[in-house]
């Protein structure tokens, strides 16, 4: 019965709110105008009346499944969906045979493969002849970096489109639609409504799941932030220690240190620790920063970095993490204190508040051709070659205002550090047009 509802575009009355609010046209999809809006690459495909195979890469809850379904509808293709989590070779053969029969009858097939990265390399190779012959138009969805998880041969036959995490404006638009469907506003104060958007962390499906809980509350006054927190549980920021996010964040940390920005460096350190990164891995990277980016400009840096590693070995978490923070501050402020403790606590609070904001594209790691084509690392300014040895670039995430965590007191060695930071602040303001 659920299949009949789905085929007709009608959802059963007991369906989750996220399903009932699923867009019915591509124009209803929020947050992906760079792909679906005027001049967007997917929009151009629709207008040309011919779809090409593609990989939709993006975080959970950004509309990958919905876009695939609506693409098939807009182009007049038969939509067929399989999941790499639940499907095997027999399911693939059946799907391809059905698509072949439709093609013989003059009907094109859009085959949507959810979690396509979960198919092994041999299974991915099995798609190639059917894609090449045009038996299926493949739309794969993945939350993982295609450069690492998909065969090069499959990538060469597909366009890779990156879906963005939903910003607050897109998420709020979903809340407005949900309130219209439910016929009542969410029981939230303006502050707690903003907190709900932050909890969603760019995931539209998760936002609507939380909203459904709030809609079910009966006869309550608008909830403040504390009351909202008592009802909903904050989920951990998205971070995978073994995949692309790991390389993006360590790249951001290293380049923030190299760029003489202790505030941004502390932020990325806190992000990685909050995400469960091995502190000894960070200690090794900090030692590398000392020998690679500072060297004889400040011979003490290698001693500080090694001492931080030894201190962590002795204390463990969480106390030993402060030693890593101190080393990062020393390296970032070196020419190539209690202040560190206060700065690291502030950075941890900021990392917890801001969730999974991505590094700006110019300091993301770009080890593959695909990632370079997507703009990773584009526009990065190498500080040692910049005027004054300082680029003044922004190392914080896009959409996050600059914050100052490390505030030297101006005593002892920190007097010189304070003077240096003030000079860099002036240069940064001038170079950024501030």
Secondary structure, 3 states (H helix, E strand, C coil): CHHHHHHHCCCCCCCCHHHHCCCCCHHHCCCCHHHHCCCCHHHHHHHHCCCCCEEEECCCCCCHHHHHHHHHHHHCCEEEEEECCCCCHHHHHHHHHHHHHHHHCCCCEEEEEECHHHCCHHHHHCCHHHHHCCCCEEEEEECCCHHHHCCHHHHHCCEEEECCCCCHHHHHHHHHHHHHHHCCCCCECHHHHHHHHHHHCCCHHHHHHHHHHHHCCCCCCCECHHHHHHHCCCCCCCCCCCCHHHHHHHHHHHHHHHCCCHHHHHHHHHHHHHCCCCHHHHHHHHHHHHHHHHHHHHCHHHHHHHHHHHHHHHHCCCCCHHHHHHHHHHHHHCCCCHHHHHHHHHHHHHHHHHCCCCCCHHHCCCCCHHHHHCCCCCCCCCHHHCHHHCCCCCCCCCCCCCCCCCCCCCCCHHHHHHHHHHHHHHHHHHHCCC
